[in-house]
Amino acid sequence: MWPPVPQVEYIIMALKRTKIVDAFTGELEGQQVCVKGWVRTRRGNKHIQFIALNDGSTIHNLQVVVALDQFSEEQLKPITTGSSLCVVGTLVASQGKGQSYEVQAQEIEVYGTADPDEYPLQKKGHTLEFLREKAHLRMRTNTFGAVFRIRHHLAFAIHKFFNDKGFFYLNTPLITSSDAEGAGEMFQVTTLNVNDMPRTEDGKIDYTKDFFGKMTSLTVSGQLEGELGATSLGAIYTFGPTFRAEHSNTPRHLAEFWMIEPEMAFYDINDNMDLAEEFIKYCVKYALDHCKDDIEFLNKMYDNTLIDRLNGILKDEFVRLTYTEGIKILEESGAKFEFPVKWGVDLQSEHERYLVEKHFKRPVILTDYPKDIKAFYMKQNDDGKTVRAMDVLFPQIGEIIGGSEREASYDKLLNRINELHIPMKDMWWYLDTRRFGTVPHSGFGLGFERLVLFVTGMANIRDVIPFPRTPNNCEF
């Protein structure tokens, strides 16, 4: 005969786990439940103990009430902050303040301990800087649990928005031989021996010996390939990681980040602006509807204007004005800017935020930028000086979306490529879309982390991506 299964193990095996978020619905009140999670705090007296348990499904901890006459000291000793538990007990309405329901523990199994002398999240009130140094554990905190649940819901909202509008999700390459932005700040991909690189007769690296037979890099954008999809499928969107080897160690820059880039055939600049405004309002509303508790927590703990700011995005129509009109407002503002402003300069965040936060007090879509400060693929206006670019500017963020109507003319696009000395060997396939059935088309790019930054009210972009990649930082 097999040895008898201990009673605690039998009860735990017999019950299906209840997520803590589901425990708070009240549907299981009065029933026996099995909850599992990590201990946030433990407190009490010689008669009763209270354990705050969290499993990541909600910002709210579930209080576990432990009557000490039912458990030995040896059973409870391993239960410290950071340890993981399985608790079987009755779910009841809580009589105390701070929680609506609690579990009256009948059985407890400790899955994993956390030594109080070594567990780095033992205390509350850690700074965000400290938690960045503990990135492998920081998701266990209330703050980062809230941020990354919101990030998930925003990602889902993006797919739902475009799917419901009939767009097709297109996977564009991460390894590319073209530089979509013309910035040249790309991470190189190679299988060559970096300690003994093959050379041509003139001393240059011989990339014909490399895996792809040419120099390749991690992509900075899927836009150009996205245009191939748009001129075939009508309307597509990309949503994936992009990379930039820019040595900018600031709260707004990452070396690895995610981009959403829709491209649409038969859209002009006005259609593009309409879509961008509808899209970003949809995402904000989705977050407010589906992440209420997490947003309220961040509003309370980090930015008490967050909810008002998010609601403001929904109620106001975005202002639309040209770059020239924006420059005039800035020049006549009397404000002192760190970077002088005049027609022809690329606007800095301080200029963009002045227009949004001080002058209009609502989001702004700025159009018709000087062609010399914008990418080669943007449609040129008849004045010969500007292009049909559009940037969506948000409070606290500055530019959150950048896009344009794309140049549909083969000759104009070719001339611009030649003006900028972009190698034709990299562009022949892109030009073919203008040779064979060219159409008016438009698109834009949204940096996903900037959207998450805005919706969470966090101040540093490294706090809205699970594993930030920045100069001198690649821990995992």
C-alpha positions as a printed NumPy array, in Angstrom:
array([[  0.   ,   0.   ,   0.   ],
       [  1.196,   3.49 ,  -0.848],
       [  2.024,   5.717,   2.128],
       [ -0.818,   8.139,   2.979],
       [ -0.692,  11.621,   1.427],
       [ -0.34 ,  14.323,   4.101],
       [ -3.629,  16.154,   4.709],
       [ -2.27 ,  19.56 ,   3.651],
       [ -0.996,  18.179,   0.359],
       [ -4.293,  16.409,  -0.286],
       [ -6.333,  19.565,   0.211],
       [ -3.995,  21.62 ,  -1.96 ],
       [ -4.025,  19.016,  -4.734],
       [ -7.823,  18.783,  -4.637],
       [ -8.459,  22.508,  -5.094],
       [ -7.901,  24.456,  -8.285],
       [ -5.922,  27.657,  -7.822],
       [ -7.849,  30.922,  -7.653],
       [ -6.049,  34.009,  -8.921],
       [ -6.091,  36.846,  -6.412],
       [ -7.713,  39.196,  -8.901],
       [-10.623,  36.721,  -9.128],
       [-10.872,  36.443,  -5.354],
       [-11.803,  40.124,  -5.206],
       [-14.838,  39.703,  -7.484],
       [-16.802,  38.342,  -4.513],
       [-18.194,  35.417,  -6.506],
       [-16.392,  32.914,  -4.268],
       [-17.318,  34.46 ,  -0.922],
       [-17.87 ,  31.803,   1.734],
       [-16.149,  29.121,  -0.303],
       [-12.884,  27.314,   0.239],
       [-10.199,  28.63 ,  -2.112],
       [ -6.581,  27.888,  -2.938],
       [ -4.463,  31.006,  -3.533],
       [ -0.773,  31.191,  -4.359],
       [  1.663,  34.062,  -4.433],
       [  4.531,  35.936,  -2.85 ],
       [  4.502,  37.469,   0.611],
       [  4.583,  41.259,   0.637],
       [  4.327,  41.72 ,   4.419],
       [  3.64 ,  39.758,   7.568],
       [  2.464,  41.34 ,  10.796],
       [  0.425,  40.498,  13.853],
       [  0.582,  39.539,  17.531],
       [  0.845,  36.379,  19.619],
       [ -2.712,  35.356,  18.742],
       [ -3.135,  36.189,  15.072],
       [ -0.977,  36.957,  12.03 ],
       [ -1.809,  38.81 ,   8.817],
       [  0.021,  37.935,   5.601],
       [ -0.294,  40.187,   2.552],
       [ -0.137,  37.901,  -0.495],
       [  0.219,  38.983,  -4.124],
       [  0.401,  36.846,  -7.265],
       [  0.897,  39.623,  -9.851],
       [ -2.659,  39.468, -11.212],
       [ -3.696,  42.713,  -9.474],
       [ -2.25 ,  45.684,  -7.638],
       [ -4.188,  44.62 ,  -4.525],
       [ -2.745,  42.239,  -1.951],
       [ -4.978,  39.553,  -0.509],
       [ -4.9  ,  39.403,   3.274],
       [ -4.396,  35.928,   4.706],
       [ -5.544,  35.645,   8.327],
       [ -3.587,  33.064,  10.309],
       [ -4.9  ,  31.993,  13.723],
       [ -1.798,  30.962,  15.694],
       [ -3.609,  28.221,  17.599],
       [ -3.88 ,  26.328,  14.288],
       [ -0.252,  26.602,  13.153],
       [  3.063,  25.859,  14.841],
       [  5.894,  28.359,  15.052],
       [  7.969,  26.011,  12.93 ],
       [  5.38 ,  26.185,  10.134],
       [  5.256,  29.975,  10.129],
       [  8.934,  30.791,  10.652],
       [  9.887,  30.518,   6.908],
       [  7.118,  32.964,   5.949],
       [  8.975,  36.226,   5.375],
       [  8.74 ,  39.   ,   2.799],
       [  9.543,  37.559,  -0.616],
       [  8.749,  33.947,   0.211],
       [  6.16 ,  32.094,  -1.875],
       [  3.132,  30.299,  -0.486],
       [  0.128,  28.179,  -1.26 ],
       [ -2.767,  28.926,   1.069],
       [ -6.024,  27.018,   1.414],
       [ -8.787,  28.677,   3.369],
       [-12.222,  30.264,   3.377],
       [-12.745,  33.495,   1.448],
       [-14.755,  35.921,   3.584],
       [-15.675,  39.593,   3.588],
       [-13.026,  41.471,   5.541],
       [-13.956,  43.243,   8.741],
       [-10.813,  45.376,   8.689],
       [ -9.933,  48.418,   6.653],
       [ -7.872,  48.311,   3.474],
       [ -9.316,  45.199,   1.846],
       [-12.721,  43.92 ,   0.816],
       [-12.005,  40.194,   1.155],
       [ -9.576,  38.008,   3.065],
       [ -8.747,  34.332,   3.412],
       [ -8.996,  32.599,   6.758],
       [ -6.118,  30.147,   6.449],
       [ -6.643,  26.441,   7.056],
       [ -3.514,  25.07 ,   5.398],
       [ -0.275,  26.747,   4.281],
       [  2.525,  25.3  ,   2.183],
       [  5.772,  27.242,   1.735],
       [  7.045,  26.856,  -1.819],
       [ 10.172,  28.987,  -1.537],
       [ 11.863,  30.979,   1.2  ],
       [ 13.572,  34.389,   1.006],
       [ 16.301,  35.066,   3.554],
       [ 15.446,  38.404,   5.238],
       [ 19.147,  39.26 ,   5.47 ],
       [ 19.65 ,  38.872,   1.716],
       [ 16.357,  39.58 ,  -0.06 ],
       [ 16.852,  43.116,  -1.482],
       [ 13.162,  44.079,  -1.443],
       [ 12.71 ,  43.419,   2.253],
       [ 11.769,  47.025,   3.005],
       [  9.325,  49.445,   1.41 ],
       [ 10.142,  52.811,  -0.112],
       [ 12.998,  51.864,  -2.437],
       [ 13.889,  54.515,  -5.007],
       [ 13.349,  53.837,  -8.694],
       [ 17.11 ,  54.18 ,  -9.173],
       [ 17.72 ,  51.386,  -6.66 ],
       [ 15.096,  49.186,  -8.3  ],
       [ 16.712,  49.639, -11.727],
       [ 19.785,  48.006, -10.219],
       [ 17.549,  45.091,  -9.177],
       [ 15.739,  44.79 , -12.5  ],
       [ 15.469,  41.017, -12.152],
       [ 13.256,  41.48 ,  -9.067],
       [ 11.643,  44.883,  -9.512],
       [  8.518,  43.49 , -11.212],
       [  7.53 ,  42.105,  -7.8  ],
       [  6.957,  45.61 ,  -6.46 ],
       [  3.59 ,  47.358,  -6.634],
       [  4.948,  50.05 ,  -8.926],
       [  6.411,  47.818, -11.584],
       [  3.609,  45.304, -11.356],
       [  1.244,  48.16 , -12.219],
       [  3.45 ,  49.472, -15.038],
       [  3.848,  46.118, -16.749],
       [  0.201,  45.155, -16.459],
       [ -0.636,  48.466, -18.148],
       [  2.017,  47.739, -20.79 ],
       [  0.337,  44.406, -21.53 ],
       [ -3.116,  45.954, -21.894],
       [ -1.792,  48.681, -24.196],
       [ -0.114,  46.07 , -26.409],
       [ -3.38 ,  44.16 , -26.641],
       [ -5.279,  47.392, -27.399],
       [ -2.916,  48.156, -30.282],
       [ -3.513,  44.786, -31.933],
       [ -7.26 ,  45.041, -31.329],
       [ -7.496,  48.561, -32.779],
       [ -5.788,  47.71 , -36.042],
       [ -7.429,  44.291, -36.377],
       [-10.886,  45.809, -35.929],
       [-10.106,  48.391, -38.631],
       [ -9.096,  45.723, -41.136],
       [ -5.323,  46.217, -40.964],
       [ -2.971,  43.259, -41.405],
       [ -0.154,  42.591, -38.94 ],
       [  3.104,  42.425, -40.895],
       [  6.339,  41.054, -39.473],
       [  9.191,  43.118, -40.893],
       [ 12.842,  42.002, -40.604],
       [ 15.009,  42.667, -37.579],
       [ 18.174,  42.112, -39.631],
       [ 18.496,  44.556, -42.51 ],
       [ 20.971,  46.004, -44.98 ],
       [ 19.219,  49.403, -45.179],
       [ 19.165,  52.356, -42.808],
       [ 15.571,  53.61 , -42.891],
       [ 16.322,  56.778, -40.92 ],
       [ 19.656,  57.578, -42.544],
       [ 21.132,  58.079, -39.073],
       [ 23.833,  55.458, -39.319],
       [ 23.521,  54.633, -35.591],
       [ 22.9  ,  50.919, -36.036],
       [ 24.101,  47.763, -34.322],
       [ 26.044,  45.635, -36.756],
       [ 25.25 ,  41.946, -37.232],
       [ 28.146,  39.75 , -38.313],
       [ 29.523,  36.232, -38.089],
       [ 33.042,  37.383, -38.997],
       [ 35.842,  36.929, -36.495],
       [ 36.104,  40.402, -35.   ],
       [ 39.68 ,  39.66 , -33.916],
       [ 40.744,  38.811, -37.456],
       [ 38.459,  40.538, -39.941],
       [ 38.974,  39.667, -43.634],
       [ 40.161,  42.632, -45.706],
       [ 40.012,  43.651, -49.34 ],
       [ 43.09 ,  44.826, -51.199],
       [ 42.411,  48.443, -50.208],
       [ 42.183,  47.474, -46.513],
       [ 38.411,  47.636, -46.093],
       [ 36.458,  44.884, -44.354],
       [ 35.455,  42.222, -46.887],
       [ 31.769,  41.645, -46.13 ],
       [ 31.431,  39.183, -49.003],
       [ 32.883,  36.693, -46.529],
       [ 30.108,  37.435, -44.021],
       [ 26.959,  35.344, -43.529],
       [ 24.75 ,  37.512, -45.765],
       [ 27.544,  38.519, -48.141],
       [ 27.103,  42.173, -47.236],
       [ 27.107,  44.483, -44.222],
       [ 23.937,  44.017, -42.142],
       [ 22.563,  45.591, -38.973],
       [ 19.687,  45.43 , -36.513],
       [ 16.801,  47.505, -37.81 ],
       [ 15.949,  51.008, -36.6  ],
       [ 12.527,  50.862, -38.27 ],
       [ 10.26 ,  48.536, -40.208],
       [  8.718,  51.385, -42.18 ],
       [ 10.286,  50.862, -45.587],
       [  9.386,  47.187, -45.616],
       [  5.982,  48.154, -44.232],
       [  5.379,  50.25 , -47.337],
       [  5.824,  47.107, -49.425],
       [  3.003,  45.542, -47.42 ],
       [  0.753,  48.604, -47.7  ],
       [  1.154,  48.743, -51.484],
       [  0.113,  45.092, -51.632],
       [ -2.379,  44.512, -48.811],
       [ -3.763,  48.05 , -48.536],
       [ -3.23 ,  48.692, -44.836],
       [ -0.713,  47.025, -42.511],
       [  0.904,  47.639, -39.172],
       [  4.113,  46.457, -37.599],
       [  4.71 ,  46.   , -33.893],
       [  8.142,  44.807, -32.914],
       [ 11.554,  45.614, -31.459],
       [ 13.873,  48.157, -33.058],
       [ 17.425,  49.089, -32.168],
       [ 19.537,  52.236, -32.186],
       [ 23.201,  52.474, -31.206],
       [ 22.884,  56.066, -30.044],
       [ 25.061,  57.016, -27.063],
       [ 22.288,  58.992, -25.371],
       [ 22.182,  58.136, -21.696],
       [ 19.012,  60.105, -20.96 ],
       [ 15.591,  59.39 , -19.397],
       [ 14.076,  59.347, -22.921],
       [ 16.398,  57.01 , -24.837],
       [ 16.778,  53.248, -25.128],
       [ 19.015,  51.143, -27.348],
       [ 16.262,  48.521, -27.746],
       [ 12.666,  49.67 , -27.957],
       [  9.37 ,  48.689, -29.574],
       [  7.708,  50.492, -32.463],
       [  4.218,  50.436, -33.931],
       [  4.28 ,  51.512, -37.58 ],
       [  1.075,  51.474, -39.641],
       [  1.336,  52.094, -43.393],
       [ -1.737,  52.763, -45.516],
       [ -2.244,  52.891, -49.275],
       [ -4.582,  55.624, -50.555],
       [ -4.192,  57.745, -47.379],
       [ -3.165,  61.394, -47.657],
       [ -1.731,  63.5  , -44.82 ],
       [ -5.203,  64.364, -43.485],
       [ -6.246,  60.714, -43.386],
       [ -2.976,  60.004, -41.588],
       [ -3.632,  62.633, -38.927],
       [ -7.188,  61.376, -38.406],
       [ -5.943,  57.827, -37.881],
       [ -3.157,  58.884, -35.493],
       [ -5.567,  60.845, -33.293],
       [ -8.173,  58.08 , -33.283],
       [ -5.526,  55.454, -32.523],
       [ -3.906,  57.152, -29.579],
       [ -7.245,  58.124, -28.03 ],
       [ -8.353,  54.508, -28.35 ],
       [ -5.247,  53.304, -26.51 ],
       [ -5.662,  55.825, -23.686],
       [ -9.351,  54.983, -23.257],
       [ -8.589,  51.261, -23.279],
       [ -6.073,  51.742, -20.489],
       [ -8.503,  53.823, -18.427],
       [-11.216,  51.189, -18.899],
       [ -9.085,  48.1  , -18.244],
       [ -6.311,  49.303, -15.894],
       [ -8.33 ,  51.424, -13.463],
       [ -6.762,  50.12 , -10.245],
       [ -3.198,  50.29 , -11.532],
       [ -3.631,  53.807, -12.906],
       [ -5.231,  54.978,  -9.66 ],
       [ -2.261,  53.562,  -7.73 ],
       [  0.253,  55.399,  -9.954],
       [ -1.843,  58.57 ,  -9.759],
       [ -1.69 ,  58.371,  -5.952],
       [  1.958,  57.399,  -5.596],
       [  3.752,  59.222,  -8.435],
       [  1.7  ,  61.779, -10.326],
       [ -1.573,  63.114,  -8.944],
       [ -2.391,  64.773, -12.283],
       [ -2.169,  61.525, -14.255],
       [ -5.864,  60.63 , -14.474],
       [ -6.894,  64.199, -15.307],
       [ -4.238,  64.313, -18.034],
       [ -5.392,  61.031, -19.564],
       [ -9.027,  62.143, -19.524],
       [ -7.949,  65.43 , -21.106],
       [ -6.572,  63.526, -24.099],
       [-10.003,  62.014, -24.691],
       [-12.125,  65.15 , -24.377],
       [-10.062,  67.552, -26.486],
       [ -9.591,  67.544, -30.237],
       [ -5.937,  67.785, -31.168],
       [ -4.779,  71.156, -32.491],
       [ -3.462,  71.037, -36.063],
       [ -1.091,  73.677, -37.283],
       [  1.918,  73.977, -39.548],
       [  5.528,  74.049, -38.433],
       [  5.734,  77.653, -39.712],
       [  2.794,  78.689, -37.522],
       [  4.335,  76.868, -34.565],
       [  7.674,  78.635, -35.015],
       [  5.903,  81.995, -35.084],
       [  4.131,  81.213, -31.797],
       [  7.439,  80.204, -30.187],
       [  9.293,  83.278, -31.462],
       [  6.585,  85.611, -30.157],
       [  6.109,  83.785, -26.849],
       [  8.741,  85.696, -24.9  ],
       [  9.792,  82.393, -23.31 ],
       [ 13.463,  81.68 , -22.712],
       [ 14.509,  78.426, -24.33 ],
       [ 17.771,  76.57 , -23.861],
       [ 17.875,  76.016, -27.62 ],
       [ 17.169,  79.125, -29.749],
       [ 14.246,  78.759, -32.101],
       [ 13.954,  79.951, -35.702],
       [ 12.508,  78.645, -38.945],
       [ 14.509,  75.664, -40.162],
       [ 15.624,  74.224, -36.815],
       [ 14.509,  70.827, -35.575],
       [ 12.236,  71.435, -32.598],
       [ 13.46 ,  70.303, -29.204],
       [ 11.294,  68.806, -26.462],
       [ 11.13 ,  72.184, -24.671],
       [  9.637,  73.794, -27.8  ],
       [  7.135,  70.994, -28.339],
       [  6.032,  70.992, -24.708],
       [  5.612,  74.775, -24.707],
       [  3.128,  74.526, -27.58 ],
       [  1.228,  71.688, -25.88 ],
       [  1.397,  72.606, -22.186],
       [  1.589,  76.396, -22.167],
       [  0.076,  77.74 , -25.377],
       [ -2.685,  75.358, -26.475],
       [ -2.994,  73.246, -23.306],
       [ -3.874,  70.173, -25.366],
       [ -2.171,  67.832, -27.851],
       [ -0.869,  69.31 , -31.085],
       [ -0.269,  67.828, -34.525],
       [  2.447,  69.816, -36.27 ],
       [  2.701,  69.509, -40.058],
       [  4.687,  70.704, -43.076],
       [  8.223,  70.673, -41.698],
       [ 11.265,  71.932, -43.622],
       [ 12.417,  69.124, -45.907],
       [ 16.04 ,  69.555, -44.817],
       [ 15.297,  68.284, -41.307],
       [ 13.086,  65.37 , -42.336],
       [ 13.627,  61.974, -43.935],
       [ 14.069,  61.444, -47.679],
       [ 10.827,  59.49 , -48.165],
       [  8.417,  62.28 , -47.148],
       [  6.214,  63.832, -49.832],
       [  7.452,  67.225, -50.957],
       [  5.081,  70.173, -50.98 ],
       [  4.74 ,  72.472, -53.977],
       [  6.726,  75.228, -52.229],
       [  9.901,  73.157, -52.649],
       [ 10.873,  73.869, -49.02 ],
       [  8.593,  71.724, -46.893],
       [  7.314,  68.159, -46.752],
       [  4.036,  66.63 , -45.633],
       [  5.348,  65.475, -42.291],
       [  3.231,  65.243, -39.151],
       [  4.328,  64.957, -35.53 ],
       [  1.875,  64.389, -32.679],
       [  3.012,  66.291, -29.584],
       [  1.865,  65.329, -26.091],
       [  2.143,  66.934, -22.651],
       [  5.212,  65.85 , -20.638],
       [  6.443,  63.747, -23.579],
       [  6.839,  66.04 , -26.558],
       [  6.778,  64.057, -29.801],
       [  4.954,  60.764, -29.336],
       [  4.14 ,  60.007, -32.991],
       [  6.094,  60.915, -36.113],
       [  4.835,  60.289, -39.627],
       [  4.125,  61.673, -43.05 ],
       [  2.5  ,  61.224, -46.374],
       [  5.117,  59.304, -48.356],
       [  6.563,  60.571, -51.63 ],
       [  4.689,  58.736, -54.395],
       [  6.626,  60.203, -57.356],
       [  9.49 ,  58.035, -58.616],
       [ 11.407,  61.017, -60.035],
       [ 11.079,  63.174, -56.912],
       [ 12.063,  60.309, -54.653],
       [ 15.04 ,  59.407, -56.825],
       [ 16.23 ,  63.024, -56.886],
       [ 15.984,  63.232, -53.098],
       [ 17.921,  59.993, -52.659],
       [ 20.647,  61.354, -54.932],
       [ 20.698,  64.698, -53.098],
       [ 21.381,  62.9  , -49.83 ],
       [ 23.892,  60.494, -51.415],
       [ 22.001,  57.426, -50.265],
       [ 23.548,  54.364, -51.987],
       [ 21.267,  53.153, -54.779],
       [ 22.287,  49.549, -54.099],
       [ 20.229,  49.777, -50.909],
       [ 17.182,  51.485, -52.426],
       [ 16.322,  49.762, -55.738],
       [ 13.596,  47.604, -54.184],
       [ 12.037,  50.599, -52.437],
       [ 11.981,  52.624, -55.652],
       [ 10.218,  49.77 , -57.441],
       [  7.061,  50.548, -55.443],
       [  7.024,  53.895, -57.263],
       [  7.754,  52.3  , -60.647],
       [  5.011,  49.693, -60.525],
       [  1.578,  50.995, -59.553],
       [  2.512,  53.846, -57.252],
       [ -0.298,  55.324, -55.136],
       [ -0.689,  58.059, -52.543],
       [  0.166,  56.476, -49.21 ],
       [  0.974,  57.492, -45.648],
       [  2.124,  56.124, -42.332],
       [  3.497,  56.929, -38.906],
       [  5.535,  55.476, -36.092],
       [  4.688,  55.361, -32.396],
       [  7.365,  54.499, -29.885],
       [  5.579,  52.027, -27.621],
       [  7.625,  52.927, -24.542],
       [  6.72 ,  56.597, -24.957],
       [  3.04 ,  55.647, -24.968],
       [  3.517,  53.532, -21.832],
       [  5.475,  56.399, -20.277],
       [  2.577,  58.77 , -20.871],
       [ -0.152,  56.416, -19.658],
       [  1.704,  55.421, -16.471],
       [  3.018,  58.888, -15.591],
       [  6.52 ,  57.517, -15.065],
       [  9.398,  59.93 , -15.667],
       [ 12.111,  57.625, -17.012],
       [ 11.691,  55.422, -20.086],
       [ 13.837,  52.729, -18.442],
       [ 10.992,  52.166, -15.991],
       [  8.42 ,  51.145, -18.619],
       [ 10.32 ,  48.333, -20.362],
       [ 11.042,  45.105, -18.465],
       [ 14.742,  44.875, -19.324],
       [ 16.172,  48.245, -20.427],
       [ 19.09 ,  48.314, -22.859],
       [ 21.158,  51.473, -22.525],
       [ 24.859,  52.363, -22.853],
       [ 26.895,  50.086, -20.541],
       [ 23.762,  48.245, -19.419],
       [ 22.916,  44.771, -20.712],
       [ 22.583,  42.555, -17.657],
       [ 20.417,  39.686, -18.885]])
